[in-house]
Amino acid sequence: MPKLEGWSWLHNGSLAGRVYNDDKGRFKDGAYIYTSLVQEYSLKDGNRFAQTLNTRYELGDSEWEEYRKERAEKARLRDLKEPEVD
């Protein structure tokens, strides 16, 4: 099943993001794509899915979630580098 990472909802009800594991062989891993209109959005066992007309996508981290994780990691690394002040 193809998986979208770094995805975001578009104003027209479709998604944009990087696709991986496209089992139909349409896209290379990491290709940035725009889906057709999402027909159904669902949650199952903590995983998110979006169904378009012809494809069901597993949704990884959204663009916002990736941004938050990146910021947290940068803050963690910064805190490791800064010496403690007495």
ZAZAMI-42282 format. One record per residue (C-alpha): x, z negated, y; residue in one letter; residue number from 1. Coordinates in nm, 4 decimals, decimal comma. Last residue first. Example, Ala and Ser with C-alpha at 12.3 -4.5 7.8 and 13.67 -1.06 7.14 Angstrom:
          x          z          y   r     k
     1,3670    -0,7140    -0,1060   S     2
     1,2300    -0,7800    -0,4500   A     1
//
This chain:
          x          z          y   r     k
     2,6141    -3,7179     2,8552   D    86
     2,5694    -3,3392     2,8278   V    85
     2,5368    -3,1791     2,4859   E    84
     2,7185    -2,8523     2,4405   P    83
     2,5126    -2,5340     2,4500   E    82
     2,5740    -2,2990     2,1575   K    81
     2,3206    -2,4401     1,9106   L    80
     2,0515    -2,4593     2,1797   D    79
     2,1074    -2,0929     2,2636   R    78
     2,0681    -2,0004     1,8974   L    77
     1,7385    -2,1883     1,8741   R    76
     1,6145    -2,0360     2,2005   A    75
     1,7008    -1,6866     2,0752   K    74
     1,5198    -1,7583     1,7470   E    73
     1,2094    -1,8822     1,9291   A    72
     1,2078    -1,5733     2,1525   R    71
     1,2367    -1,3416     1,8509   E    70
     0,9578    -1,5244     1,6687   K    69
     0,7284    -1,5006     1,9737   R    68
     0,8020    -1,1292     2,0185   Y    67
     0,7372    -1,0578     1,6501   E    66
     0,4042    -1,2418     1,6728   E    65
     0,3084    -1,0410     1,9813   W    64
     0,3879    -0,7070     1,8155   E    63
     0,1803    -0,8147     1,5180   S    62
     0,3444    -0,9508     1,2071   D    61
     0,2453    -0,7823     0,8827   G    60
    -0,0822    -0,5984     0,8437   L    59
    -0,1575    -0,4487     0,5038   E    58
    -0,2965    -0,1038     0,5582   Y    57
    -0,5871     0,0681     0,3805   R    56
    -0,5948     0,4430     0,4362   T    55
    -0,8468     0,7282     0,4536   N    54
    -1,1064     0,6376     0,7193   L    53
    -0,9156     0,3323     0,8363   T    52
    -0,9101    -0,0024     0,6583   Q    51
    -0,7134    -0,2873     0,8131   A    50
    -0,5792    -0,5767     0,6096   F    49
    -0,4603    -0,9283     0,6859   R    48
    -0,3049    -1,1638     0,4310   N    47
    -0,3882    -1,5336     0,4003   G    46
    -0,5426    -1,4962     0,0547   D    45
    -0,7643    -1,2143     0,1802   K    44
    -0,8441    -1,1378     0,5419   L    43
    -1,0319    -0,8262     0,6525   S    42
    -1,0575    -0,5607     0,9234   Y    41
    -1,2882    -0,2661     0,8644   E    40
    -1,3341     0,0854     1,0011   Q    39
    -1,0134     0,0972     1,2052   V    38
    -1,0110     0,4229     1,4018   L    37
    -0,7227     0,6503     1,3050   S    36
    -0,3788     0,5039     1,2889   T    35
    -0,0980     0,5547     1,5382   Y    34
     0,2498     0,5631     1,3920   I    33
     0,6031     0,4433     1,4567   Y    32
     0,8222     0,5328     1,1582   A    31
     0,9989     0,2307     1,0086   G    30
     0,9956     0,3585     0,6523   D    29
     0,9529     0,7359     0,6513   K    28
     0,5973     0,8640     0,6816   F    27
     0,3596     1,0855     0,4850   R    26
     0,4734     0,9876     0,1348   G    25
     0,1253     0,8820     0,0185   K    24
     0,2558     0,5385    -0,0843   D    23
     0,3652     0,4644     0,2720   D    22
     0,5908     0,1677     0,1999   N    21
     0,6603     0,0824     0,5650   Y    20
     0,4812     0,1690     0,8898   V    19
     0,5881     0,0665     1,2386   R    18
     0,2982     0,0064     1,4751   G    17
    -0,0120     0,1405     1,6479   A    16
    -0,3671     0,0462     1,5576   L    15
    -0,7060     0,2056     1,6253   S    14
    -1,0084     0,0610     1,8023   G    13
    -0,9961     0,2877     2,1109   N    12
    -0,8270     0,0263     2,3318   H    11
    -0,5335     0,0000     2,0938   L    10
    -0,4680    -0,2954     1,8675   W     9
    -0,1029    -0,3807     1,8159   S     8
     0,1428    -0,3544     1,5322   W     7
     0,4973    -0,4822     1,5036   G     6
     0,4731    -0,4264     1,1297   E     5
     0,2223    -0,2082     0,9477   L     4
     0,2254    -0,2039     0,5669   K     3
     0,1412     0,0871     0,3413   P     2
     0,0000     0,0000     0,0000   M     1
//
